[in-house]
């Protein structure tokens, strides 16, 4: 075996460059040559507290890693220039640098020791955690949730029984995530069963989409067949091409057994005018297309979604 020895002045480890100068170990920020410093833009659709905390986190990282006080200011100026290129306000960057500079380096490197006194005074109230997907177009739920929790706490006599709320936001799916993890087109759509029941054989409109006479195209958002449950469906009359929007929590086959019964002249179940119209106008020929799978298996949520589609499509058969 042959051994080689090579003296080096410095060596990188993760994001730290470790050097030995005159017998003293020094550390500095290290970045690969491929690092683009592509920080999140200030106008990005992220929670405001996340965006505004980025300059301080970067400045705090510099203060903790860089051991030479003469280099800290130079690294801070380089970081500030990169943030200004991403449209961060100068005042926000300056406040973050000032706050990080005034923080002792020891408290950054060994935070547990400096937080011992602070943690001993923490109020150990029970916490309620509320996690939701961040959406900048919707209002924050903090006001309503805090009001509800205050009403609850006012009914508690002991401080130990009172609750506090912690609201957290999960990131909304990025374009990369939606493209990489989206379902294949052949997974969504309406499919006939292998057994060839009467619904699949004569009434079910198979495929991924259905175009109405109004020009609106409905696209199925899930995999549907005659045994699917918890869905919104549409019926298109073969005579006048008018349509009817409905919902069901039962399987589609059972729901349309009821539809066919309600459309008969000697219907035992109370006849529905829309079903009677399908019998007289379309000669009992129509197309069934389930197109919307609700997120929750709830009758209230499903009927609310049905009302939204009725208001959007304005089907005349629902008004019969």
Secondary structure, DSSP 4 states (H G I P E B T S, - for coil): --------SEEEETTEEEEEETTEEEEEE---TT----PPPTTSSS-HHHHHHHHHHHHHHHHHH---HHHHHHHHHHHHHHHHHTT--HHHHHHHHHHHHTS-HHHHHSHHHHTHHHHHT----EEEEEEEE--TTS--SHHHHHHHHHHHHHT-SSGGG-EEEEEEEEPPPPHHHHHHHPPPGGGSEE---SS--HIIIIIB--BSEEE-TTS-EEE--SEE-TT--SEEEEEEETTT--EEEEEESS-HHHHHHHHHHHTSTT-SSPP-HHHHHHHHTSTT-EEEEEEE--SS--HHHHHHHHHHHHHHH--SGGG-
